[in-house]
Amino acid sequence: MQMKPSIYNFIWPSGDSGKLMVFNSLTTSLVEVGRTHAELLNVPRFEYDTLPIAAKQFADGLKQGGFVLEDQTDELKILKFAYNSRKYHRSGLGFTIAPTLRCNFACTYCYEQSGENQDKRDGQNVFMPENVQQELLDYIKRAAKTVKGVNITWFGGEPLLGKDIIFDLSEKIIAITGENKLGYNARMVTNGYLLTGDPEIVQKLKDSRITAFQITLDGPPDVHNSRRMLKADKGPTFDRILEGIKLLKANEMRVALRINVDRSNMDGVLKLLDILEANNLKDMPIKLGHVSAYSAGCKSIENSCATKEEFTVLNQTLQETLRRRGFKTGQTPYYPSIAHSCTANQINAFVVDPDGDMYKCWSEIGDKPARIGNIIDFKQRGKDQRMREIGWLTWEPFEYADCRACKVLPICMGSCAYRAMFVNKDRPDCAEWKYGLEHYVRARFDREKEISF
């Protein structure tokens, strides 16, 4: 039987001169091997049946982790099948719902220019009207007959400006899923400012089964307040957001903290950790967001955007610091996992704005030419809108020769499809793993060795 090494193997020194560290991006397996039979990882193929017993045992162990495989195995086809199987699976229904595109913040880098002057736009709804809400509910009712679960993300603008819509729709969607015995999951992307001031809001969020929140702090107060200020009077927002996070955590709700970074605030990221620790907030996930010039409205900040390499260096420092200081995301070193298609590329996932206009990606919300239809007459939409949706559904990294040949592909999958399709002029935007893979894998390797001794 002929066998061959995986095309997705990465081989690095382990720190022991007699051994090697081997990582496979298709299985994310990681192993330390002796150099005695390591030549099996560096030949085009080998005849398994003629190997000495010790070499066979070595090959058997490698096969378990996907480091070697039978010669007829086509890993790229396997990867493509898994990618598209998930993308075209109809078992779930996902809606990202913006009850309003109005926002109370004037963030310096916000790409949602559509919401900035929402009150002044004739013919567009500031808040989602009842007829749009009803059509959304009717769509979910119809889908409930064929899916197994419904996933809702509340988005905006600032979604809590439309909290009454959220609470009312949540109650009705929960009832639909209950009647049809479906799974239900809801989360919210919010700036967090309105979580305080209303003593009933947390209980209403609980009643609405919104259990996970993404909230942003961009550094310590002076840095954050210069970037994420109130729209009305440019007033500070840090302290009130922090109180909102603490309120959610006190009520056993999950919060993921996002820190949007560019060159102007990269130096302040680690200072934020001192404040989080002082407020007993070491047990929530922390993730960096890479500020990029997504749209024409963002061009003003393009020069301050960090390169992917600069972002990677900062994230490496952050991850090491989190682990060393005992923050939640530092307990297990940052480590790659198999990448799947973005929700925007999946068949049963939609974004809907207050007018009922539907999109595939929330980076496009409010950009009317980008819509794929309207919830009110979705079945009667035009061919152009249908083809725009098909463009999203058929996008895949396998179309690009550079991606097909890349060993990082299984943990990247072309990264952000929106950037590939519309920002980079049909060129995928490589994920951070391309620049920092060995660093992160080695951190996991060293951690596992520490535990084993």
C-alpha positions as CSV (number, residue, x, y, z in Angstrom):
1,M,0.0,0.0,0.0
2,Q,1.4,3.4,-1.0
3,M,1.1,6.2,1.4
4,K,2.1,9.9,1.3
5,P,2.6,12.8,3.7
6,S,-0.2,15.2,4.0
7,I,0.1,18.4,2.0
8,Y,-1.0,20.3,5.1
9,N,1.9,19.3,7.3
10,F,4.1,22.0,9.0
11,I,7.4,20.7,10.4
12,W,9.4,22.8,12.8
13,P,12.3,22.2,15.3
14,S,10.9,21.2,18.7
15,G,13.7,22.5,20.9
16,D,15.1,19.0,21.3
17,S,17.8,18.3,18.7
18,G,16.6,14.7,18.3
19,K,12.9,15.6,17.7
20,L,10.6,17.6,15.5
21,M,7.3,19.4,16.1
22,V,4.7,18.5,13.4
23,F,1.3,20.4,13.0
24,N,-1.4,19.5,10.4
25,S,-3.8,22.2,9.4
26,L,-6.4,19.9,8.1
27,T,-6.8,18.0,11.4
28,T,-5.2,20.6,13.7
29,S,-3.3,17.7,15.2
30,L,0.1,18.4,16.8
31,V,2.8,15.9,17.7
32,E,6.4,15.6,18.6
33,V,8.3,13.0,16.7
34,G,11.8,11.6,16.7
35,R,14.0,12.2,13.7
36,T,14.7,8.4,13.2
37,H,11.8,7.8,10.8
38,A,11.0,11.5,10.0
39,E,12.0,11.0,6.4
40,L,8.5,9.6,5.9
41,L,7.3,13.1,6.2
42,N,9.6,14.4,3.5
43,V,9.1,12.0,0.6
44,P,6.5,12.3,-2.1
45,R,5.2,8.8,-1.2
46,F,6.4,5.6,0.4
47,E,5.5,1.9,0.3
48,Y,4.0,1.0,3.7
49,D,4.2,-2.8,3.3
50,T,8.0,-2.8,2.8
51,L,8.7,-0.7,5.9
52,P,10.5,-2.2,8.9
53,I,8.2,-2.8,11.9
54,A,9.4,0.2,13.8
55,A,8.8,2.5,10.8
56,K,5.4,0.9,10.3
57,Q,4.5,1.7,13.9
58,F,5.7,5.3,13.3
59,A,3.6,5.6,10.2
60,D,0.5,4.2,12.0
61,G,0.8,6.8,14.6
62,L,1.2,9.6,12.0
63,K,-1.9,8.3,10.2
64,Q,-4.0,8.7,13.3
65,G,-3.3,12.5,13.3
66,G,-3.7,12.8,9.5
67,F,0.1,13.5,9.0
68,V,0.3,10.6,6.5
69,L,-2.5,9.1,4.4
70,E,-3.2,6.6,1.7
71,D,-1.9,7.7,-1.7
72,Q,-5.4,7.9,-3.4
73,T,-6.6,10.3,-0.8
74,D,-7.3,13.8,-2.2
75,E,-7.2,16.2,0.8
76,L,-8.3,19.2,-1.2
77,K,-11.5,17.5,-2.3
78,I,-12.2,16.3,1.2
79,L,-11.7,19.9,2.4
80,K,-14.0,21.2,-0.3
81,F,-16.7,18.7,0.4
82,A,-16.7,19.5,4.1
83,Y,-16.8,23.2,3.4
84,N,-19.7,23.0,1.0
85,S,-21.6,20.5,3.0
86,R,-21.8,22.9,5.8
87,K,-22.5,25.9,3.6
88,Y,-25.5,24.4,1.9
89,H,-27.0,22.6,4.9
90,R,-30.5,23.8,5.6
91,S,-30.9,22.5,9.2
92,G,-30.8,26.0,10.7
93,L,-32.1,29.4,10.0
94,G,-30.1,32.5,10.9
95,F,-31.2,36.1,11.0
96,T,-29.1,39.1,11.9
97,I,-31.8,41.7,12.7
98,A,-31.3,45.4,12.9
99,P,-34.4,47.0,14.6
100,T,-32.8,50.3,13.8
101,L,-29.7,51.7,12.1
102,R,-29.7,54.7,14.4
103,C,-26.8,54.8,16.8
104,N,-26.0,56.9,19.9
105,F,-22.3,56.7,19.2
106,A,-20.1,58.6,16.7
107,C,-17.2,56.1,16.5
108,T,-14.3,57.4,14.5
109,Y,-13.9,54.3,12.4
110,C,-17.5,53.1,11.9
111,Y,-18.2,51.6,8.5
112,E,-22.0,52.0,8.9
113,Q,-22.3,55.3,7.3
114,S,-25.9,54.3,6.4
115,G,-27.0,54.9,10.0
116,E,-25.3,58.1,10.6
117,N,-27.9,60.3,9.1
118,Q,-30.8,57.9,9.4
119,D,-33.2,60.4,10.8
120,K,-32.8,62.6,7.7
121,R,-33.4,60.0,5.0
122,D,-36.7,60.2,3.4
123,G,-38.5,56.9,2.7
124,Q,-36.5,54.9,5.1
125,N,-37.6,53.6,8.5
126,V,-35.7,54.8,11.6
127,F,-37.2,51.8,13.4
128,M,-38.6,48.6,12.0
129,P,-42.3,49.0,11.4
130,E,-45.0,46.5,12.4
131,N,-45.6,45.3,8.8
132,V,-41.9,44.4,8.4
133,Q,-41.9,42.7,11.8
134,Q,-44.9,40.6,10.8
135,E,-43.3,39.6,7.5
136,L,-40.2,38.5,9.4
137,L,-42.3,36.4,11.7
138,D,-44.2,34.9,8.8
139,Y,-40.9,34.0,7.2
140,I,-39.7,32.3,10.4
141,K,-43.0,30.4,10.7
142,R,-42.7,29.0,7.2
143,A,-39.1,28.0,7.7
144,A,-39.9,26.4,11.1
145,K,-41.6,23.5,9.3
146,T,-38.2,22.4,7.8
147,V,-35.4,23.6,10.0
148,K,-34.2,22.3,13.4
149,G,-33.1,25.5,15.0
150,V,-33.3,29.3,14.8
151,N,-30.3,31.6,15.5
152,I,-30.9,35.3,16.0
153,T,-28.2,38.1,16.2
154,W,-29.5,41.5,17.2
155,F,-27.5,44.2,15.5
156,G,-27.7,47.8,14.4
157,G,-26.9,50.8,14.6
158,E,-27.3,50.3,18.3
159,P,-29.9,47.6,18.7
160,L,-31.0,48.7,22.2
161,L,-32.3,51.9,20.8
162,G,-35.0,49.6,19.5
163,K,-35.3,47.5,22.6
164,D,-39.1,47.3,22.6
165,I,-39.0,45.8,19.1
166,I,-36.4,43.3,20.2
167,F,-38.4,42.2,23.2
168,D,-41.6,41.9,21.3
169,L,-40.1,40.0,18.4
170,S,-38.1,37.8,20.7
171,E,-41.3,36.8,22.6
172,K,-43.0,35.8,19.3
173,I,-40.0,34.0,17.7
174,I,-39.5,32.1,20.9
175,A,-43.2,31.1,20.7
176,I,-42.8,29.9,17.1
177,T,-39.7,27.8,18.0
178,G,-41.5,26.4,21.0
179,E,-44.5,25.3,19.0
180,N,-42.3,23.6,16.5
181,K,-39.9,22.1,19.0
182,L,-36.9,23.9,17.6
183,G,-33.7,25.0,19.1
184,Y,-33.3,28.7,19.7
185,N,-30.3,30.8,20.3
186,A,-29.9,34.6,20.5
187,R,-27.0,37.0,20.9
188,M,-26.5,40.7,20.6
189,V,-23.8,43.0,19.3
190,T,-24.2,46.2,21.3
191,N,-22.0,49.1,22.4
192,G,-23.3,48.5,25.9
193,Y,-24.1,52.1,26.8
194,L,-27.8,51.5,27.3
195,L,-27.5,48.4,29.6
196,T,-27.6,50.7,32.6
197,G,-30.3,53.3,33.4
198,D,-33.2,50.9,33.0
199,P,-33.6,48.6,36.0
200,E,-35.7,46.2,34.0
201,I,-33.6,45.8,30.9
202,V,-31.4,42.9,32.1
203,Q,-34.5,40.8,33.1
204,K,-36.1,41.6,29.8
205,L,-33.0,40.5,28.0
206,K,-33.1,37.2,30.0
207,D,-36.8,36.8,29.2
208,S,-35.9,37.3,25.5
209,R,-33.3,34.5,25.9
210,I,-30.5,36.8,24.7
211,T,-27.6,35.2,26.6
212,A,-24.5,36.3,24.8
213,F,-23.2,39.8,24.1
214,Q,-20.3,41.3,22.1
215,I,-19.3,44.6,23.6
216,T,-16.4,46.9,22.6
217,L,-13.9,48.8,24.7
218,D,-11.0,50.3,22.8
219,G,-8.5,50.7,25.5
220,P,-8.3,52.6,28.8
221,P,-10.8,55.5,29.3
222,D,-8.8,58.3,27.7
223,V,-8.1,56.1,24.6
224,H,-11.6,54.6,24.3
225,N,-13.4,57.9,24.9
226,S,-11.5,59.5,22.0
227,R,-12.7,56.8,19.6
228,R,-16.1,55.8,20.8
229,M,-17.9,58.9,22.0
230,L,-21.6,59.9,22.2
231,K,-23.0,61.3,19.0
232,A,-25.0,64.0,20.8
233,D,-22.3,65.8,22.7
234,K,-19.1,63.8,22.1
235,G,-19.3,62.8,25.7
236,P,-17.3,59.9,27.3
237,T,-18.7,56.3,27.3
238,F,-16.1,54.1,28.9
239,D,-17.3,54.1,32.5
240,R,-21.0,53.4,31.6
241,I,-20.0,50.6,29.3
242,L,-17.9,49.0,32.0
243,E,-20.8,49.1,34.4
244,G,-23.0,47.5,31.8
245,I,-20.6,44.7,31.4
246,K,-20.4,44.1,35.1
247,L,-24.2,44.1,35.3
248,L,-24.5,41.4,32.6
249,K,-21.8,39.3,34.3
250,A,-23.5,39.7,37.7
251,N,-26.6,38.2,36.1
252,E,-24.6,35.3,34.7
253,M,-24.8,36.4,31.1
254,R,-22.0,35.8,28.7
255,V,-19.9,38.8,27.5
256,A,-17.2,38.7,24.8
257,L,-15.1,41.8,24.8
258,R,-13.8,43.2,21.5
259,I,-11.0,45.7,21.3
260,N,-10.9,47.4,17.9
261,V,-7.3,48.3,17.1
262,D,-5.4,50.5,14.6
263,R,-2.1,52.2,14.9
264,S,-3.6,55.0,17.0
265,N,-4.5,52.8,20.0
266,M,-2.4,49.7,19.8
267,D,-0.2,50.9,22.6
268,G,-3.1,51.1,25.0
269,V,-4.5,47.6,24.7
270,L,-2.6,46.0,27.5
271,K,-3.4,48.9,29.9
272,L,-7.0,48.0,29.6
273,L,-6.2,44.6,31.2
274,D,-5.4,46.4,34.5
275,I,-8.8,47.9,34.6
276,L,-10.6,44.6,33.8
277,E,-8.6,42.8,36.5
278,A,-9.4,45.5,39.0
279,N,-13.1,45.0,38.2
280,N,-13.0,41.2,38.5
281,L,-13.5,40.8,34.7
282,K,-10.8,38.3,34.0
283,D,-13.2,35.5,33.1
284,M,-14.6,36.7,29.8
285,P,-13.2,36.1,26.3
286,I,-11.2,39.0,24.8
287,K,-10.6,39.4,21.1
288,L,-8.9,42.0,19.0
289,G,-10.7,43.5,16.0
290,H,-8.6,44.7,13.1
291,V,-9.9,48.1,12.0
292,S,-9.9,48.1,8.2
293,A,-11.1,50.5,5.5
294,Y,-14.1,48.4,4.5
295,S,-16.1,51.0,2.5
296,A,-15.8,54.4,0.9
297,G,-17.0,55.9,4.2
298,C,-13.9,54.4,5.9
299,K,-11.3,55.8,3.6
300,S,-10.5,58.6,6.0
301,I,-9.0,56.1,8.5
302,E,-7.2,54.0,5.9
303,N,-3.7,55.4,6.7
304,S,-4.1,54.6,10.4
305,C,-5.0,51.0,9.8
306,A,-2.4,48.5,11.0
307,T,-1.1,45.9,8.5
308,K,-2.0,42.3,9.1
309,E,1.6,41.7,10.2
310,E,1.4,44.5,12.8
311,F,-1.9,43.2,14.0
312,T,-0.5,39.7,14.4
313,V,2.5,40.9,16.5
314,L,0.1,42.8,18.8
315,N,-2.2,39.7,19.1
316,Q,0.7,37.5,20.0
317,T,1.7,39.9,22.8
318,L,-1.9,40.0,24.0
319,Q,-2.4,36.3,24.0
320,E,0.8,35.7,25.9
321,T,-0.2,38.4,28.5
322,L,-3.6,36.9,28.9
323,R,-2.3,33.5,29.7
324,R,0.5,34.8,32.0
325,R,-2.0,36.9,34.0
326,G,-4.7,34.2,34.2
327,F,-7.4,35.8,32.0
328,K,-9.9,33.4,30.5
329,T,-8.5,33.4,27.0
330,G,-5.1,32.9,28.3
331,Q,-5.7,29.6,30.0
332,T,-5.3,27.6,26.8
333,P,-3.0,29.2,24.2
334,Y,-4.5,30.7,21.1
335,Y,-4.7,27.8,18.7
336,P,-6.1,27.3,15.2
337,S,-9.3,25.4,14.5
338,I,-10.8,24.2,11.2
339,A,-12.4,27.2,9.4
340,H,-15.9,27.0,8.0
341,S,-17.7,29.2,5.5
342,C,-18.8,32.6,6.8
343,T,-22.5,32.9,7.7
344,A,-22.8,35.3,4.8
345,N,-22.0,32.4,2.4
346,Q,-24.5,30.0,3.9
347,I,-27.8,29.3,2.3
348,N,-30.2,29.9,5.2
349,A,-28.7,33.0,6.7
350,F,-29.8,36.6,6.2
351,V,-29.3,40.1,7.5
352,V,-32.4,42.3,7.6
353,D,-32.6,46.1,8.1
354,P,-35.5,48.3,9.4
355,D,-37.0,48.5,5.9
356,G,-37.1,44.8,5.6
357,D,-34.3,44.9,3.0
358,M,-32.2,41.7,3.2
359,Y,-28.5,41.2,2.8
360,K,-26.0,38.4,3.1
361,C,-23.3,40.3,5.1
362,W,-23.7,42.8,7.9
363,S,-21.0,44.9,6.4
364,E,-23.5,45.8,3.7
365,I,-26.5,46.5,5.9
366,G,-28.2,49.8,4.8
367,D,-26.3,49.8,1.5
368,K,-29.4,49.5,-0.6
369,P,-27.7,48.5,-3.9
370,A,-26.3,45.5,-2.0
371,R,-29.6,44.0,-1.0
372,I,-30.7,40.6,-2.2
373,G,-34.4,41.3,-1.8
374,N,-37.0,42.5,0.8
375,I,-38.7,40.4,3.4
376,I,-42.1,41.7,2.3
377,D,-41.9,40.4,-1.3
378,F,-38.8,38.1,-1.2
379,K,-40.2,35.5,-3.6
380,Q,-40.9,38.2,-6.2
381,R,-37.5,39.8,-6.1
382,G,-35.7,40.6,-9.3
383,K,-33.1,38.5,-11.1
384,D,-30.3,40.9,-10.2
385,Q,-31.0,40.5,-6.5
386,R,-31.2,36.7,-6.8
387,M,-27.9,36.6,-8.7
388,R,-26.3,38.8,-6.0
389,E,-27.4,36.2,-3.4
390,I,-26.1,33.4,-5.6
391,G,-22.8,35.2,-5.9
392,W,-22.5,35.1,-2.1
393,L,-23.6,31.4,-1.9
394,T,-21.1,30.2,-4.6
395,W,-18.1,32.2,-3.4
396,E,-15.4,29.8,-2.1
397,P,-11.6,30.0,-1.6
398,F,-11.0,27.0,-3.9
399,E,-11.5,29.4,-6.9
400,Y,-8.1,30.9,-6.2
401,A,-4.9,29.2,-7.2
402,D,-3.0,30.8,-4.3
403,C,-5.6,29.4,-1.8
404,R,-5.6,25.9,-3.3
405,A,-1.8,25.8,-3.0
406,C,-1.7,27.2,0.5
407,K,-1.0,24.9,3.5
408,V,-2.9,27.3,5.8
409,L,-6.1,26.9,3.7
410,P,-8.0,24.6,6.2
411,I,-7.7,27.1,9.0
412,C,-8.2,30.2,6.9
413,M,-10.6,29.4,4.0
414,G,-10.0,32.7,2.4
415,S,-10.8,34.6,5.6
416,C,-13.4,37.4,5.0
417,A,-15.5,36.8,1.9
418,Y,-16.7,40.4,1.9
419,R,-13.2,41.6,1.7
420,A,-12.3,39.1,-1.1
421,M,-15.4,39.9,-3.1
422,F,-15.7,43.7,-2.8
423,V,-12.7,45.3,-1.0
424,N,-9.7,43.5,-2.4
425,K,-10.9,43.2,-6.0
426,D,-11.4,39.5,-6.0
427,R,-8.4,38.6,-4.0
428,P,-8.8,36.7,-0.6
429,D,-7.6,38.4,2.5
430,C,-5.2,36.0,4.3
431,A,-6.1,35.2,7.9
432,E,-3.8,36.0,10.8
433,W,-2.6,32.4,10.9
434,K,-0.5,33.0,7.8
435,Y,1.7,35.4,9.7
436,G,1.7,33.8,13.2
437,L,1.0,30.1,12.9
438,E,4.3,28.8,14.2
439,H,4.2,31.2,17.1
440,Y,0.7,30.1,18.3
441,V,1.3,26.4,17.7
442,R,4.6,26.5,19.5
443,A,2.9,28.2,22.5
444,R,0.4,25.4,22.6
445,F,3.2,22.8,22.2
446,D,5.2,24.4,25.1
447,R,2.1,24.5,27.3
448,E,1.3,20.8,26.7
449,K,4.8,19.9,27.5
450,E,4.7,21.9,30.8
451,I,1.5,20.0,31.8
452,S,2.9,16.6,31.0
453,F,6.0,17.0,33.1
